Structures are given as structure tokens and as C-alpha cells.
């Protein structure tokens, strides 16, 4: 297909490029998620990149300007504030470099576009302490190199982007040769795949091939308004006891009908609706020929997700714990009342250095609070908070300084972005797991300085071994192990150490793999898919294995991971 020659990108084309990229990422988020190297149920690169780009697109739409430099700056700011996960942060840095390059441009030529992509690559590489080839960085570098070469040969931005897209795809296809783990698992880099979708969207807009109707979902604003109205009453009522909420999980999904590998039912609105109606209340179902959106309050989010996959591919998933949200409303109201009366309780006094932690699960959050964490941001393995979420938590605390415990390596970069945006001094203590975060809190001193707290807490990260037990979501081969869908996995300090068919056997084998002569304490935090008696059974096994070991059990109520295990 040939396209007419285009030599100038105006604000109109640029806006379409950005919004097309957001739409294409949203439509392909699940495909990107499935490229996760580990076959665990928290592959979220696609979700993170989609949400990050959507934030950038929203800022671009809200910008009342016709200068490309201003629109690019708005896009960059939106991506920065909405960045989730390392992939989202790197994407934000790519657009920061792009925006820097076109800062004084009213329009863009082919040369301007090439220069912008080159600076995008440079800024992205600088944003990563130890750049790794075979990732999104490889893709942006090769794309930028091709753009630079093409700009020497043509002034046609369509021809340039055609060449750039081809080079980006070739770079993506090469990622398994550069990163052995990708070749072993048989996937390309997920972040690189996301960037290819962004660049392809740019090309399709400029060439006139992008069909907005193909990626148009039901009106998000309409659904958001209805959800807001449903929640308004409960959120405003600080007298509502969280225990009185019958259906505690606000669950939203968006399904691309008759797509993906899991669907086996032809969509019938009434059948689809009637089943969901049995699972809870406040049900909304909106659909067109391609997309169905669901909002429901339920006690069983997993059944909602499973029902959606029977009809197609999940494009979006969002689950909020409304009991936690209501408790936060109550706590905030109590705090405000106490502040107004001048009798702020000692337990809610804002320390000079507040600790902000990221965690999933009511019990895990309570453990952090009991150790002195001032604010717990809901998230972690299944939903990485954005830079804006972290900045907001720091600012809402009112503290003079803050320590951030990400408790997940995929949150490191978003946490680090918040350092320059929070308005107060901030240190990031790079806890990779919930267990490391809890261990770090033993070094926290509310009366200490920010530097001393960061140093003491960081020193304790190495004092604990961390393991997670979860279930494989697909077949794969990794580190010489053959893993089948449904297998239980014991992951110790980031490496899959145990694979098996039975949960309890894998859990005990995982603990055994963690123990050595210096081990003293074994702690098990059991999740929402495990029972206390299961944890007690594990502790009985530990005592029989070595009666000198101390044991602890906590109800974490975390999703996806029946057991979080630590050995100190």
C-alpha cells in the first residue's frame, strides 16, 4: 500500500499519533502481558505501559496549545506522572527525550522527528543504571539509528516511520539472541513489544492507515461516571462499618469479544449478565460488537475474570478492596477530627520522616502499619502504583521527609521518579519483596534523620531470604526446568527453585531450599488462597525438620501468592 508524501507533522497529526499509541497499547496490553519471562500470574508490562501511555495521552488532549513542543512536553509530563512499573518509567523517559528535542518546534520535519527519536534513545539509556541489551532500550536505539539514516535520504515522514517501524520490529525479533533467558522461554522482550506498538501507531497515523473505529471501546467517561455515582455514597459515609459491606471487591474488566486463546462461548448479553448478577451487586455491563465492559461488586473477583475469559481476551482488569477504602475514609475522618480539636492521637502523629510502603493484602498492610509505616499504597505484584500515586502519598502524609519501600523491583523506577517531584527530601530503600520491606522496618527510627533511616533500613535488606509460592499460568522452560500450566512454583530471591504439582509439597521444599546453618526464624504469611491451618501445617513441618528454629505465622490476605516465606 502506498501513501501520499507527508513532509510536515502538525499539532493535529501529533495528537493523533499520541492517542493512537495509547489506543494500540490498550488493545494489545494482554498480548504484551503474556510475554512475561516468569510464568507467574503477575505479568503486567502491557498493563503498565498502557496505563502510562493513557496518562500521557490525557495530558496531551488537555493541553490547549498548537505548538508541537508544548504538546510533547504535556505528553511527557503525563507519562511521568502516570508511569507504572519499570517499563512505564522507561517509556516516560523516551518521551522526555523526545520532548526535549522538539521543545521549540511548532511543527516537525523528518529531520526533527529523527532527532527527537535519537534524543529519546539517549535519555532512555541514561535513565537506567545498568542498561541491558535485548530490552526496550535495544528497540529504541535501533529505531532511532534508522530514523537518523532515513532522514539523510528522505524528507517524507511516512517513509521515515515505515523504515523506523521495520527496524524496531527487527530489533524486537533480535532480543532473544541478546538476552538468553528470552530465547530459553521462547518470547521477545515485553517492553520492546510495547514500544513497537507505539511506533507502529505513529506510522499508521502518518500513512493514513490507522482506523480509529477498530480500537474504539465503549465510552470510558460514561462508565466512569456510573462507577463514581455508585461509590459516592459509601465513600462519603465515614460511619459505614467496613464489616457491613456485603460485597467487598469492586471489580472491573474489559473483554475483547471472541479474541484470544481462552474464549469458547459466543457472546450473549443476557447469559453474560445473568451469571455476573449472581456474583454480587452494583452490576454494569456495557458492550458493542467488539468490547464488553463490566463493573460489579463481588466477593469473588476471580470468577468474574474467569467468566470474561470464556468470552474473549481480557484487555483491562481492575480490582479494589472497598473495605480497605472505607477503612481509609474512617481513619482519615478521625485524623481530621483530631487535628481540628487539637488532640491528634499519638498513634497518628506525623513523624518527621514518614515511611511509605507498597503492599497488596489487608493483612500485609496491617503488618507494615504495626511496624511504623505511615502510609500503605495498595499494589505490588498485580498493580504497580504510578509515580503520581507515590508522590500523592508523600504529600498527603504532611511529613518533612519520606522513605519509600517499593517491595517490588518493578516499582523501583517509579519510586525514584518521585524523589524529584515530592517537594520534600525522599530516599528509596530498594526492598524487592514484602519480606525485605518488613525486615527493613526493624531499622526504622521515627526520631532519626532521613539519611540514618535509609542507611539502617537498607542494611537490613540482606538479612532475610524471601520466597513466594504461586502457580504457573502457562507452559514454559526456564533455567532447565520444564514448567506446565498449573504447576506450583517456589521462587526464592527471584529464582524459581522448586516446581511441583502439590502446593504443600512445593511450600515445604521451598523452605528447605532456603534453610542453612545460620537460619533462626521462619515466617509464613498466608494469602487469600490459603488457610491458617495450611500455614500451621508448614510450621509443624519446620519444627519437625529442626526443633531449634523459631516460627511465625501471619494472615496477609495477599492475592495470587498463597504463601510468602521468609528465613532469617
ABEGO torsion letter per residue (X at the ends): XBBBBBABBBAAAAAAAAAAAAAAAAAAAAAAAAABABABAABAAAAAAAAAAAAAAAAAAABBBABAAAAAAAAAAAAAAABBEAAAAAAAAAAAAAAAAAAABABBBAAAAAAAAAAAAAAAAAABABBBBGBAAAAAAAAAAAAAAAAAABABAAAAAAAAAAAAAAAAAAAAAABAAAAAAGBBBAAAAAAAAAAAAAAAAAAGABBAAAABBBBAAAAAAAAAAAAAAAAABAABBAAABABABBBBBBBBBGBEAABABBBBAAAAAAAAAAAEBGBBBBBBAABBBBBBBBABAAAAAAAAAAAEBBABBBBBBAAAAAAAAAAAAAAAAAAAAGBBBAAABBBABBBBBBBBEAAAAAAAAAAGBABBBBEEAABBBBAAAAAAAAAAAGBABBBBBAGBAAAAAAAAAAAAAAGBBBBBBBBABAAAAAAAAAABBAABBAAAAAAAAAAAAAABBBBBBBBBABBBBBGGBBBBBGBBBBBBGGBBABBBABAAAAAAAAAAAABBAABABBBBBBBAABBAAAAAAAAAAAAAABAABBBBBBBAGBBGBABBBBBX
